Amino acid sequence: MKIALGLATLALLELAPLFANPKFNGRWDITVRNEPRRRAWWLEIEAAETANPRGKFISAYAGDLNPIEEIRIQGDELTFGFQVNNRGHLVYQAKLVGDRLEGTFEVEGNPNSRLVWTGVRAPVIQDRDDGSWVAAKTIELFNGRDLTGWLPVVSGRELGWKVENGILKNVAGANNILTAEKFWNFDLHAEVRLGPGSNSGIVLRGRYEIQILDDFGKPPSRHSNGALYSRVAPLVNASRPAGEWQTYQIRIVGRQVTVVLNGQKILDKVEAEGLTAAAIDADEALPGPLFLQGDHGAVEFRKIRLTPLVRKGR
């Protein structure tokens, strides 16, 4: 029995290098070359030093935070994937190159779907919403007349937005838009009106989406109005019916996000652990733009005011 156990242990030790590599563990921010929607991805790997690694990924499909269905680690190589109805087998492969991931994506059997990507370790952000931040001068991001200060997310596509009577409106399927200016910690005031069944989003620093959704009267979830999209559900449903103006007070300090919807606090210093599906800017350590979604149904904005936050005494 002792001999048998010894041989089994030796066999496991010999196999271990094939799968054990703890360097894959952690959270990765991913920049994708030539991604058609300009989207950034996010990956988390755990237990990479074992025969049964696991992970989470944004964005494979459905705009969600998806548990990884298939995953294999062999030495410095990572392969993971998903079987998706109507899309096929999605295959992601990467190698560790120093402290980076150099990877590819392809729908199995479709070489035209191939994308090349690079992952870097998500930074530790030290800023906390601890009372040490004060308001600087408020910026009117929307002047009520035109789209000065706003740019298309996807270049070469028509904007699909217009201004009428002081209101910024999209047409269904419009280009998403972002601010030319970039921001770090801030308070945001936005007034929004949705058409029936519509949805939109406000993406903080171009990375973390606060969902805008016609969901009056429905139980809250990670996809509800005011949610940190696919990550944190609101405490309550504070939505108004479609066609009514709604007020969003959004605060971000470091990774901590607070949302007050129509006067009710629905997120209270929740942690943005990583990018959401709408992210277009993977560099979490730097300021990023404010980004409005217009590529779904009808949405209108009439006030968009941002107040940068600075540390006391600065």
Residue pairs with C-beta under 8 A, 6 or more apart in sequence:
15 51
17 75
18 74
18 75
19 50
19 51
19 53
19 72
19 73
19 74
20 48
20 49
20 50
20 51
20 73
21 48
21 49
21 73
21 75
21 76
21 96
22 48
22 49
23 48
23 76
23 96
23 99
24 45
24 48
24 53
24 73
24 78
24 96
25 45
25 46
25 47
25 48
25 49
26 44
26 45
26 121
26 122
27 42
27 43
27 44
27 121
27 122
27 273
27 274
28 42
28 43
28 44
28 45
28 101
28 119
28 120
28 121
28 122
29 40
29 42
29 119
29 120
29 121
29 122
29 274
29 275
29 282
29 283
29 284
30 40
30 41
30 42
30 43
30 101
30 103
30 117
30 118
30 119
30 282
31 40
31 117
31 118
31 119
31 120
31 282
32 39
32 40
32 41
32 105
32 115
32 116
32 117
33 115
33 116
33 117
33 118
34 115
34 116
35 115
36 154
37 153
37 154
38 153
38 154
38 280
39 59
39 277
39 278
39 279
39 280
40 207
40 275
40 279
40 280
40 281
40 282
41 57
41 58
41 59
41 117
41 119
41 275
41 279
41 282
42 57
42 58
42 59
42 122
42 274
42 275
42 279
42 282
43 55
43 56
43 57
43 58
43 101
43 119
44 55
44 56
44 57
44 274
45 53
45 54
45 55
45 71
45 78
46 53
46 54
46 55
47 53
47 54
48 73
53 71
53 72
53 73
54 67
54 68
54 71
55 67
55 68
55 71
55 80
56 65
56 66
56 67
56 68
57 65
57 66
57 68
57 80
57 92
58 64
58 65
58 66
58 230
58 274
58 275
58 276
58 277
58 279
59 277
60 66
60 82
60 84
60 90
61 82
61 84
61 87
61 90
63 229
63 230
63 277
63 278
64 230
64 277
65 222
65 230
65 231
65 276
65 277
66 82
68 80
68 81
68 82
69 80
69 81
69 82
69 83
70 79
70 80
70 81
70 82
70 83
71 78
71 79
71 80
72 78
72 79
72 80
73 79
76 95
76 96
77 93
77 94
77 95
77 96
78 92
78 93
78 94
78 95
78 96
78 101
78 103
79 91
79 92
79 93
79 94
80 92
81 89
81 90
81 91
81 92
82 89
82 90
83 89
83 90
84 90
87 107
88 107
88 108
88 109
88 110
89 107
89 108
89 109
90 105
90 107
90 108
91 105
91 106
91 107
91 108
92 103
92 104
92 105
93 103
93 104
93 105
94 101
94 102
94 103
94 104
94 117
94 119
95 101
95 102
95 103
99 120
99 121
100 118
100 119
100 120
101 117
101 118
101 119
101 120
102 118
103 116
103 117
103 118
103 119
104 114
104 115
104 116
104 117
105 113
105 114
105 115
105 117
106 113
106 114
106 115
107 113
120 282
122 274
122 284
123 284
123 285
125 254
125 255
125 284
125 285
126 254
127 185
127 253
127 254
127 255
127 256
128 253
128 254
128 256
129 251
129 253
129 254
129 256
129 258
129 269
132 311
132 312
133 185
133 253
133 309
133 310
133 311
133 312
134 309
134 310
134 311
134 312
135 187
135 307
135 308
135 309
136 307
136 308
136 309
136 310
137 307
137 308
138 305
138 306
138 307
139 181
139 305
139 306
139 307
139 308
140 304
140 305
141 149
141 150
141 179
141 290
141 304
141 305
141 306
142 150
142 168
142 301
142 302
142 303
142 304
143 149
144 163
144 166
144 302
145 163
145 166
146 163
147 159
147 161
147 163
147 168
147 177
149 179
149 180
149 181
150 161
150 177
150 178
150 179
150 180
151 177
151 178
151 179
151 180
152 159
152 175
152 176
152 177
152 178
153 175
153 176
153 177
153 178
153 280
153 291
154 175
154 176
157 175
158 175
159 174
159 175
159 177
160 170
160 171
160 173
160 174
160 175
160 294
161 168
161 169
161 170
161 171
161 174
161 175
161 177
161 294
162 168
162 169
162 171
163 169
166 302
167 300
167 301
167 302
168 300
168 301
168 302
168 304
169 298
169 299
169 300
170 200
170 294
170 298
170 299
170 300
171 294
171 298
172 296
172 297
172 298
173 295
173 296
174 294
174 295
175 294
175 295
176 278
176 291
176 292
176 293
176 294
176 295
177 291
177 292
177 294
178 203
178 206
178 280
178 289
178 290
178 291
178 292
179 289
179 290
179 291
180 289
181 289
182 205
182 286
182 287
182 288
182 289
183 205
183 287
183 288
183 289
183 290
183 306
183 308
184 205
184 287
184 308
185 252
185 253
185 254
185 308
185 309
185 310
186 251
186 252
186 306
186 307
186 308
186 309
187 249
187 250
187 251
187 306
187 307
187 309
188 202
188 204
188 248
188 249
188 250
188 251
188 252
188 290
188 304
188 305
188 306
188 307
189 247
189 248
189 249
189 303
189 304
189 305
189 306
189 307
190 202
190 247
190 248
190 250
190 301
190 303
190 304
190 305
191 245
191 246
191 247
191 248
191 301
191 302
191 303
192 200
192 212
192 245
192 246
192 247
192 248
192 299
192 300
192 301
193 243
193 244
193 245
193 246
193 299
193 300
193 302
194 200
194 212
194 213
194 214
194 242
194 243
194 246
194 297
194 298
194 299
194 300
195 214
195 242
195 243
195 297
195 298
195 299
196 214
196 242
196 243
197 214
197 242
197 297
198 213
198 214
198 242
198 296
198 297
198 298
198 299
199 211
199 212
199 213
199 214
199 293
199 296
199 297
199 299
200 212
200 213
200 292
200 293
200 294
200 296
200 297
200 299
201 209
201 210
201 211
201 212
201 229
201 278
201 292
201 293
202 209
202 210
202 212
202 248
202 250
202 290
202 291
202 292
202 293
203 209
203 210
203 276
203 278
203 279
203 280
203 290
203 291
203 292
203 293
204 210
204 250
204 252
204 257
204 272
204 288
204 290
205 252
205 281
205 284
205 287
205 288
205 289
205 290
206 279
206 280
206 281
206 288
206 289
206 290
206 291
207 272
207 275
207 276
207 279
207 280
207 281
207 282
207 284
207 288
208 228
208 229
208 252
208 257
208 272
208 275
208 276
208 279
209 228
209 229
209 276
209 277
209 278
209 279
209 293
210 226
210 227
210 228
210 229
210 248
210 250
210 257
210 259
211 223
211 224
211 225
211 226
211 227
211 228
211 229
212 225
212 226
212 248
212 293
212 299
213 223
213 224
213 225
213 239
214 225
214 239
214 241
214 242
215 224
215 225
215 237
215 239
216 237
216 239
216 240
216 241
216 242
217 237
217 239
218 224
218 237
219 237
220 227
220 233
220 234
220 235
220 236
220 237
220 266
221 227
221 233
222 228
222 229
222 230
222 231
222 232
222 233
223 229
223 230
224 233
224 234
224 237
224 239
225 234
225 237
225 238
225 239
225 246
225 261
226 234
226 238
226 239
226 248
226 259
226 261
226 266
226 267
227 233
227 234
227 267
228 257
228 259
228 267
228 270
228 272
228 276
229 276
229 277
229 278
230 276
230 277
231 272
231 273
231 274
231 276
232 257
232 267
232 270
232 271
234 259
234 261
234 266
234 267
235 265
235 266
235 267
235 268
236 264
236 266
238 261
238 262
238 263
238 264
238 266
239 246
239 261
239 262
240 246
240 262
245 302
246 261
246 262
247 261
247 262
247 263
248 259
248 260
248 261
249 259
249 260
249 261
250 257
250 258
250 259
250 260
251 257
251 258
251 259
251 309
252 258
252 272
253 309
255 271
255 272
255 273
256 269
256 270
256 271
256 272
257 267
257 269
257 270
257 271
257 272
258 265
258 267
258 268
258 269
258 270
259 265
259 266
259 267
260 266
274 284
275 282
275 284
278 291
278 293
280 291
281 288
281 289
290 304
290 306
292 301
293 299
